[in-house]
Amino acid sequence: MRVIKMDITEVIELMSMVDSMENIEEVSVTLGDNPSVTIKKRTTNQVATPEGVSNQPPFQGFETAKTFVPQPASNLATPGQVKFALDLVNKIGNGNTTSVVNGLAHALELPVEDILSPDDWDTQMTRDHASLYLDILEAQHKKMQKQKGAWG
């Protein structure tokens, strides 16, 4: 058995795809520690009901897999990631964001123009930006603490 971790949106998308496939007969989904759903497809045009799930309409606020329209997943950095990154910028650059942008460009071996300005991080920083920038900013902050100064 193969185990894949997904959020609920991905599970619903998967269920919809499985429903439309003909060569898959059974799918088991475990949500959390104990709840489990097993779907066995029937060979007729009848709609199979997952084991342990009634054929009643979904709870208010929930949609069935056939009617669910997934919202595009946001790839923006979390507010916590943005705040942490901006806090590090303030500690490292002492208010001089240009030196931090130059340092990020140097560390990532990219032109300065390719580095997202800290002024835009609240609205445009992606999780990829956060991953790259935070690793470098944290390392630089640790180095600065040891050497009493960096980039600033």
Chimera marker file (.cmm) of the C-alpha trace (Angstrom):
<marker_set name="trace">
<marker id="1" x="0.000" y="0.000" z="0.000" r="1" g="1" b="0" radius="0.5"/>
<marker id="2" x="1.279" y="3.447" z="-0.904" r="1" g="1" b="0" radius="0.5"/>
<marker id="3" x="0.733" y="6.297" z="1.580" r="1" g="1" b="0" radius="0.5"/>
<marker id="4" x="0.420" y="9.865" z="0.279" r="1" g="1" b="0" radius="0.5"/>
<marker id="5" x="-0.271" y="12.882" z="2.510" r="1" g="1" b="0" radius="0.5"/>
<marker id="6" x="-2.777" y="15.361" z="1.039" r="1" g="1" b="0" radius="0.5"/>
<marker id="7" x="-4.996" y="18.182" z="2.161" r="1" g="1" b="0" radius="0.5"/>
<marker id="8" x="-8.782" y="17.778" z="1.920" r="1" g="1" b="0" radius="0.5"/>
<marker id="9" x="-8.978" y="19.630" z="-1.410" r="1" g="1" b="0" radius="0.5"/>
<marker id="10" x="-6.543" y="17.174" z="-2.959" r="1" g="1" b="0" radius="0.5"/>
<marker id="11" x="-8.477" y="14.228" z="-1.487" r="1" g="1" b="0" radius="0.5"/>
<marker id="12" x="-11.713" y="15.480" z="-3.039" r="1" g="1" b="0" radius="0.5"/>
<marker id="13" x="-9.990" y="16.006" z="-6.391" r="1" g="1" b="0" radius="0.5"/>
<marker id="14" x="-8.567" y="12.485" z="-6.155" r="1" g="1" b="0" radius="0.5"/>
<marker id="15" x="-11.985" y="11.028" z="-5.374" r="1" g="1" b="0" radius="0.5"/>
<marker id="16" x="-13.435" y="12.788" z="-8.411" r="1" g="1" b="0" radius="0.5"/>
<marker id="17" x="-10.646" y="11.422" z="-10.628" r="1" g="1" b="0" radius="0.5"/>
<marker id="18" x="-11.086" y="7.901" z="-9.227" r="1" g="1" b="0" radius="0.5"/>
<marker id="19" x="-14.808" y="8.133" z="-9.900" r="1" g="1" b="0" radius="0.5"/>
<marker id="20" x="-14.114" y="8.824" z="-13.575" r="1" g="1" b="0" radius="0.5"/>
<marker id="21" x="-11.509" y="6.038" z="-13.982" r="1" g="1" b="0" radius="0.5"/>
<marker id="22" x="-12.445" y="2.585" z="-15.133" r="1" g="1" b="0" radius="0.5"/>
<marker id="23" x="-9.300" y="0.632" z="-14.219" r="1" g="1" b="0" radius="0.5"/>
<marker id="24" x="-9.323" y="1.404" z="-10.473" r="1" g="1" b="0" radius="0.5"/>
<marker id="25" x="-11.629" y="-0.763" z="-8.402" r="1" g="1" b="0" radius="0.5"/>
<marker id="26" x="-10.855" y="0.229" z="-4.818" r="1" g="1" b="0" radius="0.5"/>
<marker id="27" x="-9.398" y="3.239" z="-3.016" r="1" g="1" b="0" radius="0.5"/>
<marker id="28" x="-8.835" y="3.593" z="0.733" r="1" g="1" b="0" radius="0.5"/>
<marker id="29" x="-8.447" y="6.995" z="2.356" r="1" g="1" b="0" radius="0.5"/>
<marker id="30" x="-7.431" y="7.566" z="5.965" r="1" g="1" b="0" radius="0.5"/>
<marker id="31" x="-8.004" y="11.043" z="7.350" r="1" g="1" b="0" radius="0.5"/>
<marker id="32" x="-6.203" y="11.782" z="10.593" r="1" g="1" b="0" radius="0.5"/>
<marker id="33" x="-5.316" y="8.975" z="12.981" r="1" g="1" b="0" radius="0.5"/>
<marker id="34" x="-8.422" y="6.775" z="12.763" r="1" g="1" b="0" radius="0.5"/>
<marker id="35" x="-11.137" y="7.902" z="10.311" r="1" g="1" b="0" radius="0.5"/>
<marker id="36" x="-11.051" y="5.818" z="7.163" r="1" g="1" b="0" radius="0.5"/>
<marker id="37" x="-13.049" y="5.656" z="3.938" r="1" g="1" b="0" radius="0.5"/>
<marker id="38" x="-12.873" y="2.822" z="1.417" r="1" g="1" b="0" radius="0.5"/>
<marker id="39" x="-14.452" y="3.267" z="-1.981" r="1" g="1" b="0" radius="0.5"/>
<marker id="40" x="-15.162" y="0.208" z="-4.068" r="1" g="1" b="0" radius="0.5"/>
<marker id="41" x="-16.310" y="0.968" z="-7.589" r="1" g="1" b="0" radius="0.5"/>
<marker id="42" x="-19.118" y="-1.104" z="-9.021" r="1" g="1" b="0" radius="0.5"/>
<marker id="43" x="-19.004" y="-2.348" z="-12.565" r="1" g="1" b="0" radius="0.5"/>
<marker id="44" x="-22.508" y="-1.042" z="-13.289" r="1" g="1" b="0" radius="0.5"/>
<marker id="45" x="-23.470" y="2.593" z="-13.634" r="1" g="1" b="0" radius="0.5"/>
<marker id="46" x="-24.653" y="2.671" z="-10.015" r="1" g="1" b="0" radius="0.5"/>
<marker id="47" x="-22.923" y="5.122" z="-7.726" r="1" g="1" b="0" radius="0.5"/>
<marker id="48" x="-20.986" y="3.298" z="-5.024" r="1" g="1" b="0" radius="0.5"/>
<marker id="49" x="-21.377" y="4.467" z="-1.458" r="1" g="1" b="0" radius="0.5"/>
<marker id="50" x="-18.140" y="4.430" z="0.552" r="1" g="1" b="0" radius="0.5"/>
<marker id="51" x="-18.146" y="1.969" z="3.435" r="1" g="1" b="0" radius="0.5"/>
<marker id="52" x="-19.178" y="3.573" z="6.693" r="1" g="1" b="0" radius="0.5"/>
<marker id="53" x="-20.719" y="6.585" z="4.943" r="1" g="1" b="0" radius="0.5"/>
<marker id="54" x="-24.460" y="7.016" z="4.556" r="1" g="1" b="0" radius="0.5"/>
<marker id="55" x="-26.039" y="7.897" z="1.250" r="1" g="1" b="0" radius="0.5"/>
<marker id="56" x="-27.612" y="10.994" z="2.854" r="1" g="1" b="0" radius="0.5"/>
<marker id="57" x="-26.988" y="14.480" z="1.437" r="1" g="1" b="0" radius="0.5"/>
<marker id="58" x="-23.704" y="16.009" z="2.610" r="1" g="1" b="0" radius="0.5"/>
<marker id="59" x="-23.555" y="18.074" z="5.773" r="1" g="1" b="0" radius="0.5"/>
<marker id="60" x="-24.408" y="21.730" z="5.364" r="1" g="1" b="0" radius="0.5"/>
<marker id="61" x="-21.384" y="23.565" z="3.981" r="1" g="1" b="0" radius="0.5"/>
<marker id="62" x="-19.866" y="20.422" z="2.444" r="1" g="1" b="0" radius="0.5"/>
<marker id="63" x="-20.023" y="19.458" z="-1.202" r="1" g="1" b="0" radius="0.5"/>
<marker id="64" x="-19.925" y="16.102" z="-2.916" r="1" g="1" b="0" radius="0.5"/>
<marker id="65" x="-16.915" y="15.226" z="-5.058" r="1" g="1" b="0" radius="0.5"/>
<marker id="66" x="-19.004" y="15.625" z="-8.209" r="1" g="1" b="0" radius="0.5"/>
<marker id="67" x="-20.117" y="19.170" z="-7.339" r="1" g="1" b="0" radius="0.5"/>
<marker id="68" x="-16.910" y="20.343" z="-5.659" r="1" g="1" b="0" radius="0.5"/>
<marker id="69" x="-14.948" y="22.951" z="-7.595" r="1" g="1" b="0" radius="0.5"/>
<marker id="70" x="-11.488" y="23.303" z="-6.029" r="1" g="1" b="0" radius="0.5"/>
<marker id="71" x="-10.159" y="26.781" z="-5.484" r="1" g="1" b="0" radius="0.5"/>
<marker id="72" x="-6.642" y="27.314" z="-6.799" r="1" g="1" b="0" radius="0.5"/>
<marker id="73" x="-4.153" y="26.666" z="-4.025" r="1" g="1" b="0" radius="0.5"/>
<marker id="74" x="-2.391" y="29.793" z="-2.949" r="1" g="1" b="0" radius="0.5"/>
<marker id="75" x="1.335" y="29.600" z="-3.323" r="1" g="1" b="0" radius="0.5"/>
<marker id="76" x="1.814" y="32.777" z="-1.287" r="1" g="1" b="0" radius="0.5"/>
<marker id="77" x="3.997" y="32.622" z="1.769" r="1" g="1" b="0" radius="0.5"/>
<marker id="78" x="2.194" y="32.464" z="5.090" r="1" g="1" b="0" radius="0.5"/>
<marker id="79" x="1.873" y="35.655" z="7.114" r="1" g="1" b="0" radius="0.5"/>
<marker id="80" x="4.221" y="34.056" z="9.663" r="1" g="1" b="0" radius="0.5"/>
<marker id="81" x="6.893" y="33.428" z="7.044" r="1" g="1" b="0" radius="0.5"/>
<marker id="82" x="6.611" y="37.004" z="5.782" r="1" g="1" b="0" radius="0.5"/>
<marker id="83" x="6.804" y="38.458" z="9.299" r="1" g="1" b="0" radius="0.5"/>
<marker id="84" x="9.801" y="36.287" z="10.206" r="1" g="1" b="0" radius="0.5"/>
<marker id="85" x="11.595" y="37.259" z="6.979" r="1" g="1" b="0" radius="0.5"/>
<marker id="86" x="10.893" y="40.964" z="7.517" r="1" g="1" b="0" radius="0.5"/>
<marker id="87" x="12.075" y="40.734" z="11.137" r="1" g="1" b="0" radius="0.5"/>
<marker id="88" x="15.334" y="39.195" z="9.921" r="1" g="1" b="0" radius="0.5"/>
<marker id="89" x="15.683" y="41.927" z="7.271" r="1" g="1" b="0" radius="0.5"/>
<marker id="90" x="15.331" y="44.589" z="9.977" r="1" g="1" b="0" radius="0.5"/>
<marker id="91" x="17.885" y="42.858" z="12.204" r="1" g="1" b="0" radius="0.5"/>
<marker id="92" x="20.379" y="42.220" z="9.420" r="1" g="1" b="0" radius="0.5"/>
<marker id="93" x="20.000" y="45.399" z="7.385" r="1" g="1" b="0" radius="0.5"/>
<marker id="94" x="19.317" y="47.870" z="10.194" r="1" g="1" b="0" radius="0.5"/>
<marker id="95" x="16.627" y="49.485" z="8.019" r="1" g="1" b="0" radius="0.5"/>
<marker id="96" x="18.700" y="49.261" z="4.825" r="1" g="1" b="0" radius="0.5"/>
<marker id="97" x="16.736" y="46.831" z="2.656" r="1" g="1" b="0" radius="0.5"/>
<marker id="98" x="18.968" y="47.503" z="-0.349" r="1" g="1" b="0" radius="0.5"/>
<marker id="99" x="21.923" y="45.822" z="1.365" r="1" g="1" b="0" radius="0.5"/>
<marker id="100" x="19.746" y="42.807" z="2.214" r="1" g="1" b="0" radius="0.5"/>
<marker id="101" x="18.478" y="42.529" z="-1.372" r="1" g="1" b="0" radius="0.5"/>
<marker id="102" x="22.087" y="42.743" z="-2.606" r="1" g="1" b="0" radius="0.5"/>
<marker id="103" x="23.086" y="40.040" z="-0.117" r="1" g="1" b="0" radius="0.5"/>
<marker id="104" x="20.251" y="37.758" z="-1.231" r="1" g="1" b="0" radius="0.5"/>
<marker id="105" x="21.161" y="38.315" z="-4.887" r="1" g="1" b="0" radius="0.5"/>
<marker id="106" x="24.789" y="37.470" z="-4.162" r="1" g="1" b="0" radius="0.5"/>
<marker id="107" x="23.932" y="34.358" z="-2.133" r="1" g="1" b="0" radius="0.5"/>
<marker id="108" x="21.462" y="33.099" z="-4.752" r="1" g="1" b="0" radius="0.5"/>
<marker id="109" x="23.738" y="34.103" z="-7.641" r="1" g="1" b="0" radius="0.5"/>
<marker id="110" x="20.918" y="36.079" z="-9.262" r="1" g="1" b="0" radius="0.5"/>
<marker id="111" x="20.694" y="39.625" z="-10.590" r="1" g="1" b="0" radius="0.5"/>
<marker id="112" x="19.394" y="42.109" z="-8.012" r="1" g="1" b="0" radius="0.5"/>
<marker id="113" x="16.347" y="42.700" z="-10.231" r="1" g="1" b="0" radius="0.5"/>
<marker id="114" x="15.306" y="39.060" z="-9.726" r="1" g="1" b="0" radius="0.5"/>
<marker id="115" x="15.097" y="39.464" z="-5.945" r="1" g="1" b="0" radius="0.5"/>
<marker id="116" x="11.674" y="40.462" z="-4.667" r="1" g="1" b="0" radius="0.5"/>
<marker id="117" x="11.874" y="43.714" z="-2.716" r="1" g="1" b="0" radius="0.5"/>
<marker id="118" x="11.035" y="43.384" z="0.997" r="1" g="1" b="0" radius="0.5"/>
<marker id="119" x="8.463" y="46.160" z="0.432" r="1" g="1" b="0" radius="0.5"/>
<marker id="120" x="6.497" y="43.672" z="-1.701" r="1" g="1" b="0" radius="0.5"/>
<marker id="121" x="6.835" y="40.611" z="0.532" r="1" g="1" b="0" radius="0.5"/>
<marker id="122" x="3.458" y="41.156" z="2.233" r="1" g="1" b="0" radius="0.5"/>
<marker id="123" x="1.582" y="40.727" z="-1.039" r="1" g="1" b="0" radius="0.5"/>
<marker id="124" x="3.895" y="38.908" z="-3.470" r="1" g="1" b="0" radius="0.5"/>
<marker id="125" x="6.235" y="36.588" z="-1.547" r="1" g="1" b="0" radius="0.5"/>
<marker id="126" x="5.641" y="32.973" z="-2.577" r="1" g="1" b="0" radius="0.5"/>
<marker id="127" x="6.465" y="29.897" z="-0.548" r="1" g="1" b="0" radius="0.5"/>
<marker id="128" x="9.417" y="29.343" z="-2.883" r="1" g="1" b="0" radius="0.5"/>
<marker id="129" x="10.706" y="32.858" z="-2.174" r="1" g="1" b="0" radius="0.5"/>
<marker id="130" x="10.234" y="32.281" z="1.555" r="1" g="1" b="0" radius="0.5"/>
<marker id="131" x="12.083" y="28.970" z="1.432" r="1" g="1" b="0" radius="0.5"/>
<marker id="132" x="15.064" y="30.452" z="-0.408" r="1" g="1" b="0" radius="0.5"/>
<marker id="133" x="15.182" y="33.794" z="1.388" r="1" g="1" b="0" radius="0.5"/>
<marker id="134" x="14.624" y="32.490" z="4.922" r="1" g="1" b="0" radius="0.5"/>
<marker id="135" x="17.453" y="29.956" z="4.688" r="1" g="1" b="0" radius="0.5"/>
<marker id="136" x="19.866" y="32.684" z="3.640" r="1" g="1" b="0" radius="0.5"/>
<marker id="137" x="18.544" y="35.319" z="6.049" r="1" g="1" b="0" radius="0.5"/>
<marker id="138" x="18.684" y="32.931" z="9.018" r="1" g="1" b="0" radius="0.5"/>
<marker id="139" x="22.230" y="31.884" z="8.181" r="1" g="1" b="0" radius="0.5"/>
<marker id="140" x="23.275" y="35.506" z="7.782" r="1" g="1" b="0" radius="0.5"/>
<marker id="141" x="21.598" y="36.472" z="11.067" r="1" g="1" b="0" radius="0.5"/>
<marker id="142" x="23.460" y="33.695" z="12.920" r="1" g="1" b="0" radius="0.5"/>
<marker id="143" x="26.710" y="34.807" z="11.287" r="1" g="1" b="0" radius="0.5"/>
<marker id="144" x="25.965" y="38.412" z="12.250" r="1" g="1" b="0" radius="0.5"/>
<marker id="145" x="25.342" y="37.446" z="15.865" r="1" g="1" b="0" radius="0.5"/>
<marker id="146" x="28.737" y="35.765" z="15.990" r="1" g="1" b="0" radius="0.5"/>
<marker id="147" x="30.625" y="38.534" z="14.169" r="1" g="1" b="0" radius="0.5"/>
<marker id="148" x="28.679" y="41.575" z="15.430" r="1" g="1" b="0" radius="0.5"/>
<marker id="149" x="27.774" y="42.812" z="11.968" r="1" g="1" b="0" radius="0.5"/>
<marker id="150" x="26.967" y="41.723" z="8.454" r="1" g="1" b="0" radius="0.5"/>
<marker id="151" x="25.558" y="43.247" z="5.284" r="1" g="1" b="0" radius="0.5"/>
<marker id="152" x="24.591" y="46.384" z="7.192" r="1" g="1" b="0" radius="0.5"/>
<link id1="1" id2="2" r="1" g="1" b="0" radius="0.2"/>
<link id1="2" id2="3" r="1" g="1" b="0" radius="0.2"/>
<link id1="3" id2="4" r="1" g="1" b="0" radius="0.2"/>
<link id1="4" id2="5" r="1" g="1" b="0" radius="0.2"/>
<link id1="5" id2="6" r="1" g="1" b="0" radius="0.2"/>
<link id1="6" id2="7" r="1" g="1" b="0" radius="0.2"/>
<link id1="7" id2="8" r="1" g="1" b="0" radius="0.2"/>
<link id1="8" id2="9" r="1" g="1" b="0" radius="0.2"/>
<link id1="9" id2="10" r="1" g="1" b="0" radius="0.2"/>
<link id1="10" id2="11" r="1" g="1" b="0" radius="0.2"/>
<link id1="11" id2="12" r="1" g="1" b="0" radius="0.2"/>
<link id1="12" id2="13" r="1" g="1" b="0" radius="0.2"/>
<link id1="13" id2="14" r="1" g="1" b="0" radius="0.2"/>
<link id1="14" id2="15" r="1" g="1" b="0" radius="0.2"/>
<link id1="15" id2="16" r="1" g="1" b="0" radius="0.2"/>
<link id1="16" id2="17" r="1" g="1" b="0" radius="0.2"/>
<link id1="17" id2="18" r="1" g="1" b="0" radius="0.2"/>
<link id1="18" id2="19" r="1" g="1" b="0" radius="0.2"/>
<link id1="19" id2="20" r="1" g="1" b="0" radius="0.2"/>
<link id1="20" id2="21" r="1" g="1" b="0" radius="0.2"/>
<link id1="21" id2="22" r="1" g="1" b="0" radius="0.2"/>
<link id1="22" id2="23" r="1" g="1" b="0" radius="0.2"/>
<link id1="23" id2="24" r="1" g="1" b="0" radius="0.2"/>
<link id1="24" id2="25" r="1" g="1" b="0" radius="0.2"/>
<link id1="25" id2="26" r="1" g="1" b="0" radius="0.2"/>
<link id1="26" id2="27" r="1" g="1" b="0" radius="0.2"/>
<link id1="27" id2="28" r="1" g="1" b="0" radius="0.2"/>
<link id1="28" id2="29" r="1" g="1" b="0" radius="0.2"/>
<link id1="29" id2="30" r="1" g="1" b="0" radius="0.2"/>
<link id1="30" id2="31" r="1" g="1" b="0" radius="0.2"/>
<link id1="31" id2="32" r="1" g="1" b="0" radius="0.2"/>
<link id1="32" id2="33" r="1" g="1" b="0" radius="0.2"/>
<link id1="33" id2="34" r="1" g="1" b="0" radius="0.2"/>
<link id1="34" id2="35" r="1" g="1" b="0" radius="0.2"/>
<link id1="35" id2="36" r="1" g="1" b="0" radius="0.2"/>
<link id1="36" id2="37" r="1" g="1" b="0" radius="0.2"/>
<link id1="37" id2="38" r="1" g="1" b="0" radius="0.2"/>
<link id1="38" id2="39" r="1" g="1" b="0" radius="0.2"/>
<link id1="39" id2="40" r="1" g="1" b="0" radius="0.2"/>
<link id1="40" id2="41" r="1" g="1" b="0" radius="0.2"/>
<link id1="41" id2="42" r="1" g="1" b="0" radius="0.2"/>
<link id1="42" id2="43" r="1" g="1" b="0" radius="0.2"/>
<link id1="43" id2="44" r="1" g="1" b="0" radius="0.2"/>
<link id1="44" id2="45" r="1" g="1" b="0" radius="0.2"/>
<link id1="45" id2="46" r="1" g="1" b="0" radius="0.2"/>
<link id1="46" id2="47" r="1" g="1" b="0" radius="0.2"/>
<link id1="47" id2="48" r="1" g="1" b="0" radius="0.2"/>
<link id1="48" id2="49" r="1" g="1" b="0" radius="0.2"/>
<link id1="49" id2="50" r="1" g="1" b="0" radius="0.2"/>
<link id1="50" id2="51" r="1" g="1" b="0" radius="0.2"/>
<link id1="51" id2="52" r="1" g="1" b="0" radius="0.2"/>
<link id1="52" id2="53" r="1" g="1" b="0" radius="0.2"/>
<link id1="53" id2="54" r="1" g="1" b="0" radius="0.2"/>
<link id1="54" id2="55" r="1" g="1" b="0" radius="0.2"/>
<link id1="55" id2="56" r="1" g="1" b="0" radius="0.2"/>
<link id1="56" id2="57" r="1" g="1" b="0" radius="0.2"/>
<link id1="57" id2="58" r="1" g="1" b="0" radius="0.2"/>
<link id1="58" id2="59" r="1" g="1" b="0" radius="0.2"/>
<link id1="59" id2="60" r="1" g="1" b="0" radius="0.2"/>
<link id1="60" id2="61" r="1" g="1" b="0" radius="0.2"/>
<link id1="61" id2="62" r="1" g="1" b="0" radius="0.2"/>
<link id1="62" id2="63" r="1" g="1" b="0" radius="0.2"/>
<link id1="63" id2="64" r="1" g="1" b="0" radius="0.2"/>
<link id1="64" id2="65" r="1" g="1" b="0" radius="0.2"/>
<link id1="65" id2="66" r="1" g="1" b="0" radius="0.2"/>
<link id1="66" id2="67" r="1" g="1" b="0" radius="0.2"/>
<link id1="67" id2="68" r="1" g="1" b="0" radius="0.2"/>
<link id1="68" id2="69" r="1" g="1" b="0" radius="0.2"/>
<link id1="69" id2="70" r="1" g="1" b="0" radius="0.2"/>
<link id1="70" id2="71" r="1" g="1" b="0" radius="0.2"/>
<link id1="71" id2="72" r="1" g="1" b="0" radius="0.2"/>
<link id1="72" id2="73" r="1" g="1" b="0" radius="0.2"/>
<link id1="73" id2="74" r="1" g="1" b="0" radius="0.2"/>
<link id1="74" id2="75" r="1" g="1" b="0" radius="0.2"/>
<link id1="75" id2="76" r="1" g="1" b="0" radius="0.2"/>
<link id1="76" id2="77" r="1" g="1" b="0" radius="0.2"/>
<link id1="77" id2="78" r="1" g="1" b="0" radius="0.2"/>
<link id1="78" id2="79" r="1" g="1" b="0" radius="0.2"/>
<link id1="79" id2="80" r="1" g="1" b="0" radius="0.2"/>
<link id1="80" id2="81" r="1" g="1" b="0" radius="0.2"/>
<link id1="81" id2="82" r="1" g="1" b="0" radius="0.2"/>
<link id1="82" id2="83" r="1" g="1" b="0" radius="0.2"/>
<link id1="83" id2="84" r="1" g="1" b="0" radius="0.2"/>
<link id1="84" id2="85" r="1" g="1" b="0" radius="0.2"/>
<link id1="85" id2="86" r="1" g="1" b="0" radius="0.2"/>
<link id1="86" id2="87" r="1" g="1" b="0" radius="0.2"/>
<link id1="87" id2="88" r="1" g="1" b="0" radius="0.2"/>
<link id1="88" id2="89" r="1" g="1" b="0" radius="0.2"/>
<link id1="89" id2="90" r="1" g="1" b="0" radius="0.2"/>
<link id1="90" id2="91" r="1" g="1" b="0" radius="0.2"/>
<link id1="91" id2="92" r="1" g="1" b="0" radius="0.2"/>
<link id1="92" id2="93" r="1" g="1" b="0" radius="0.2"/>
<link id1="93" id2="94" r="1" g="1" b="0" radius="0.2"/>
<link id1="94" id2="95" r="1" g="1" b="0" radius="0.2"/>
<link id1="95" id2="96" r="1" g="1" b="0" radius="0.2"/>
<link id1="96" id2="97" r="1" g="1" b="0" radius="0.2"/>
<link id1="97" id2="98" r="1" g="1" b="0" radius="0.2"/>
<link id1="98" id2="99" r="1" g="1" b="0" radius="0.2"/>
<link id1="99" id2="100" r="1" g="1" b="0" radius="0.2"/>
<link id1="100" id2="101" r="1" g="1" b="0" radius="0.2"/>
<link id1="101" id2="102" r="1" g="1" b="0" radius="0.2"/>
<link id1="102" id2="103" r="1" g="1" b="0" radius="0.2"/>
<link id1="103" id2="104" r="1" g="1" b="0" radius="0.2"/>
<link id1="104" id2="105" r="1" g="1" b="0" radius="0.2"/>
<link id1="105" id2="106" r="1" g="1" b="0" radius="0.2"/>
<link id1="106" id2="107" r="1" g="1" b="0" radius="0.2"/>
<link id1="107" id2="108" r="1" g="1" b="0" radius="0.2"/>
<link id1="108" id2="109" r="1" g="1" b="0" radius="0.2"/>
<link id1="109" id2="110" r="1" g="1" b="0" radius="0.2"/>
<link id1="110" id2="111" r="1" g="1" b="0" radius="0.2"/>
<link id1="111" id2="112" r="1" g="1" b="0" radius="0.2"/>
<link id1="112" id2="113" r="1" g="1" b="0" radius="0.2"/>
<link id1="113" id2="114" r="1" g="1" b="0" radius="0.2"/>
<link id1="114" id2="115" r="1" g="1" b="0" radius="0.2"/>
<link id1="115" id2="116" r="1" g="1" b="0" radius="0.2"/>
<link id1="116" id2="117" r="1" g="1" b="0" radius="0.2"/>
<link id1="117" id2="118" r="1" g="1" b="0" radius="0.2"/>
<link id1="118" id2="119" r="1" g="1" b="0" radius="0.2"/>
<link id1="119" id2="120" r="1" g="1" b="0" radius="0.2"/>
<link id1="120" id2="121" r="1" g="1" b="0" radius="0.2"/>
<link id1="121" id2="122" r="1" g="1" b="0" radius="0.2"/>
<link id1="122" id2="123" r="1" g="1" b="0" radius="0.2"/>
<link id1="123" id2="124" r="1" g="1" b="0" radius="0.2"/>
<link id1="124" id2="125" r="1" g="1" b="0" radius="0.2"/>
<link id1="125" id2="126" r="1" g="1" b="0" radius="0.2"/>
<link id1="126" id2="127" r="1" g="1" b="0" radius="0.2"/>
<link id1="127" id2="128" r="1" g="1" b="0" radius="0.2"/>
<link id1="128" id2="129" r="1" g="1" b="0" radius="0.2"/>
<link id1="129" id2="130" r="1" g="1" b="0" radius="0.2"/>
<link id1="130" id2="131" r="1" g="1" b="0" radius="0.2"/>
<link id1="131" id2="132" r="1" g="1" b="0" radius="0.2"/>
<link id1="132" id2="133" r="1" g="1" b="0" radius="0.2"/>
<link id1="133" id2="134" r="1" g="1" b="0" radius="0.2"/>
<link id1="134" id2="135" r="1" g="1" b="0" radius="0.2"/>
<link id1="135" id2="136" r="1" g="1" b="0" radius="0.2"/>
<link id1="136" id2="137" r="1" g="1" b="0" radius="0.2"/>
<link id1="137" id2="138" r="1" g="1" b="0" radius="0.2"/>
<link id1="138" id2="139" r="1" g="1" b="0" radius="0.2"/>
<link id1="139" id2="140" r="1" g="1" b="0" radius="0.2"/>
<link id1="140" id2="141" r="1" g="1" b="0" radius="0.2"/>
<link id1="141" id2="142" r="1" g="1" b="0" radius="0.2"/>
<link id1="142" id2="143" r="1" g="1" b="0" radius="0.2"/>
<link id1="143" id2="144" r="1" g="1" b="0" radius="0.2"/>
<link id1="144" id2="145" r="1" g="1" b="0" radius="0.2"/>
<link id1="145" id2="146" r="1" g="1" b="0" radius="0.2"/>
<link id1="146" id2="147" r="1" g="1" b="0" radius="0.2"/>
<link id1="147" id2="148" r="1" g="1" b="0" radius="0.2"/>
<link id1="148" id2="149" r="1" g="1" b="0" radius="0.2"/>
<link id1="149" id2="150" r="1" g="1" b="0" radius="0.2"/>
<link id1="150" id2="151" r="1" g="1" b="0" radius="0.2"/>
<link id1="151" id2="152" r="1" g="1" b="0" radius="0.2"/>
</marker_set>
